[in-house]
């Protein structure tokens, strides 16, 4: 299909898509007016039943924990597919260039931000069911801390801090750990992913029953998956800079 044909098809479809978009936006409730019955019900019962101050975490890791497991496995499969695809076409190289950031100011500020970002990721993951945050958000921030090693440091520093075999193990442990917790609940109570261990003390890290374990499994999976993607894309970037051999 030529570029002109694609533009013609888009020109024909765009008015209809725009009309549907306006129709959807016109049907939205006013700001601050939530019209979801299930959401209102969970706001009333989740804190009392699960002792989690963050109702979203109770929904994600308890009331619809099976859906979250599916999302984790989708992420796991997608990242593995990207890694296998890119690695199959990538020539083997023993040495990689330093590709070091030359600006002392950027290296200094970036180096100081790495532990701060990592600590923020740990906080978001650890307290995700007590305050706003969670395993998914914390995992992304944890991976971003390692990406800063590349953006404000050097490629070799990033590679040393995140060896690929270890990242592969972490990703598998995060995805498999979520399933394992569900199987433990199935063996103990006869219900897959049933909340275990009791609600605990509200507003603390020991609240939520088995929610903290599922939360940390998600954080591990998301962090490792993002770091693995960074690895693969940075390898492609480095090869492009060096000139990919035939």
DADA-V496060 format. One record per backbone hydrogen bond with DSSP energy under -1.0 kcal/mol. CO is the residue of the C=O (numbers start at 1). NH is the residue of the N-H. Records with the same first field share a line. If there is no record, write none. Layout:
CO = NH, NH
This chain:
2 = 6
3 = 7
4 = 8
5 = 9
6 = 10
7 = 11
8 = 12
9 = 13
10 = 14
13 = 17
14 = 18
15 = 19
16 = 20
17 = 21
18 = 22
19 = 23
20 = 24
21 = 25
22 = 26
25 = 28
30 = 33
36 = 40
37 = 41
38 = 42
39 = 43
40 = 44
41 = 45
42 = 46
45 = 49
46 = 50
47 = 51
54 = 58
55 = 59
56 = 60
57 = 61
58 = 63
59 = 64
62 = 65
64 = 68
65 = 69
66 = 70
67 = 71
68 = 72
69 = 73
70 = 74
71 = 75
72 = 76
73 = 77
74 = 78
75 = 79
76 = 80
77 = 81
78 = 82
79 = 83
80 = 84
81 = 85
82 = 86
83 = 87
84 = 88
98 = 155
103 = 107
104 = 108
105 = 109
106 = 110
107 = 111
108 = 112
109 = 113
110 = 114
113 = 117
114 = 118
115 = 119
116 = 120
117 = 121
118 = 122
119 = 123
120 = 124
121 = 125
122 = 126
123 = 127
124 = 134
127 = 130, 131
129 = 54
134 = 138
135 = 139
136 = 140
137 = 141
138 = 142
139 = 143
140 = 144
141 = 145
142 = 146
143 = 147
144 = 148
147 = 151
148 = 152
149 = 154
153 = 101
154 = 158
155 = 159
156 = 160
157 = 161
158 = 162
163 = 167
164 = 168
165 = 169
166 = 170
167 = 171
168 = 172
169 = 173
170 = 174
171 = 175
172 = 176
173 = 177
174 = 178
175 = 179
176 = 180
177 = 181
178 = 182
179 = 183
180 = 184
181 = 185
182 = 186, 193
183 = 187
184 = 188
185 = 189
186 = 190
191 = 194
199 = 208
201 = 204
204 = 207
208 = 211
210 = 214
211 = 215
212 = 216
213 = 217
214 = 218
215 = 219
216 = 220
217 = 221
218 = 222
219 = 223
220 = 224
221 = 225
222 = 226
223 = 227
224 = 228
225 = 229
226 = 230
227 = 231
228 = 232
229 = 233
230 = 234
231 = 235
232 = 236
233 = 237
234 = 238
235 = 239
236 = 240
237 = 241
238 = 242
239 = 243
